[in-house]
């Protein structure tokens, strides 16, 4: 039964973010880049914490008819648990499939 214990391993913040965004937005493209190293030493980054700053590029049909603010709000709402537990900043590019050319 030892093998089954591995499935409960703690996922990285990036992996959790990917699951939430992919599932809820039915993303056709999703890039999550950890850029925390660029912010090491900033006052808001406690003890050189990892996984605090991310660039997110997401293409989703759910963005159709939504303005930029609403698209960003959708992403922020999906990641609210992460933002309340150490995620400090995200940069978002949110496009529809038509806008991305895919």
N, C-alpha and C positions, 0 to 999 in steps of 0.2 A: 504494500500500500504506500510505500515511500514515494513512488512516482507521482501520485495524486497530490501530494503536498506542494509540489512545484507550481501547480496551477493557481495557488492562492498567493503567489509571490507579489510583493508590492510593485505596482506599475510605476514607471517614471511619470512625472507630471506631463511630459510631452505625449506619452502613450495614452494617458487618461484624457488629455485634451483632444487627441486624435479620435479616440472612441466616441466622445461626446459630440464633436462636430460632425464626424462622418455619419453617425447614426441619425442625428436630428436634422441635419441639413441635406442628407442624401448627396453629399458632395461628389462631383465628377472629377474634381482635382482638389488636393489638399496638401499644402506644404507647411510644415511647422519647423521653424529654425530657432534654435536656442542661441540667443545672442547675449546671454548673461555675462559672459567673460568680458564683454565690452563695458560693463557697468560695475565691475569689481571695485570696491573701495568707495562707492557712492554712499552717502549717508543713509539712504533708504535700504541699502543692501546690507543686512545684518550678518556679521561673521563670514563674509564672502560666501553667502548662501548661493546654492546652485539653482538653476531652473526658475529664475525670477523675471527674466525678460525674453520675450519671444516675438518673432515676426511670423505672421500667419497670412497665407494666401489661400483663399478658398473660392471655388467655383460651385455654385449651387443653383438649381432651378427654383429653390425657395426664395431667392432674391428677386425673381421676376416681379416687377411692379412696385418694388420697395426702394425708397430713396436711400442714399448713403447712410444717413443717420439711423434709419430703421435696420439696415443690414448690420451695421456695427452693434446696435443694441441687441440684435438677435445673438451675435457672437458673444458679447459681454454677458448676456443673461445665461447662455449655456455654460459659460466658464465661471459663473459667480462663486461656486464652491472653491475653485482654484484661486480666485482673486481674494477670497477671504482667508486663505491659508498659505500665503507666501508669494503667490504670483503678483509681481509688482507692476508690470507694464506689458502691453501687447500692442503691436503695430499690425493693422489689419488691411488687407486688400481683398475686397469682397466683390466678386463679379458673377453675372449670370453666364450660362453656357454661350449665349449669343455674343455677349460682350467679350468673352475670352477667345472667341473664334473656334470653340470646340463643339 
